[in-house]
Amino acid sequence: MPSIEVAVPFRDNWYFDAVCAGIERRARAAEVDVHVLVEAAGARGRAIVADRFDEVLREPDRIGAISVGFEFTAPQVARLVEHGRPVVVVGGPCAGLPSVFIADAAVAHAATDQLIALGHSSIAHLAGYALSADDFTMRSDRVRGYSEAMLEAGFDAYSHVVPCEFSHAAAYRAAVDMLSQPDRPTAVFAVADELAFAVLDAARDLGLDVPRDLSVIGIDDHPDAEARGLTTWRQDPEAVGAAAADRVLGRTDEDRQVVETPLIVRTTTAPPGSRRPSTRKPGRLGRLLRGW
């Protein structure tokens, strides 16, 4: 039976499981099997995935491969393209291979613009510049988008970038420290919803009212975001997986697919001092995407 090889750094994770579900849905419809390899992120994992793809793409029934979260080096790309079968990368652009990703810098810029438009000038960005095994530049791209938006508005950016590990516990500690300061920010843009949840928990435990005392915005639209009332930028991981599968299956020939990320306004953002959540929607994201 024809099959697609898929590599992910995690299972039992909402994002990666949803990407795999999107791939598997498209593959089933085409009567194609899916084999999933789980390998830790980072240089060693990337090398193992490249070697695995190099091996399985020699088999006549493998029609292609999808790498979720692994950014191959130029020599690895050269090896993989020799097989003449599509290898799609999910998570960021990868020179020489088709890719599916969100425009991280543009979305971060738009998220920061959203808070600025509400009247916030003291805006912190949580989780930038932290050491990570991630292959792609998601964190640094989101720092860049945030910083450019702040600087364009005439505000200080760099002193408000707060690094932390990508975990609820680390983000909670960082948020408690940040929100306990006398000059605490009035808004926080978190690199992802899971860290935004930690900010909401820290604000609650410190007796801060959201959104009156603190606005919080994230990126992802995590399955728990609606229940938490989190304003966020939605990426649809199932649609990401489906788009990658379509490229492998030959249903599209696009080599650079930028995933749509609409703003979902809920109750965690408002003008400073207001309890009334804002329903304002931005008009700049399309223009920002075209510029990145």
Beta strands, then each sheet from edge to edge (+ up, - down):
strand 1: 3-8
strand 2: 33-38
strand 3: 62-68
strand 4: 87-90
strand 5: 99-101
strand 6: 123-126
strand 7: 161-162
strand 8: 187-190
strand 9: 215-220
strand 10: 231-234
strand 11: 256-258
strand 12: 263-264
sheet 1: 2+ 1+ 3+ 4+ 5+ 11+
sheet 2: 7+ 6+ 8+ 9+ 10+ 12-
end
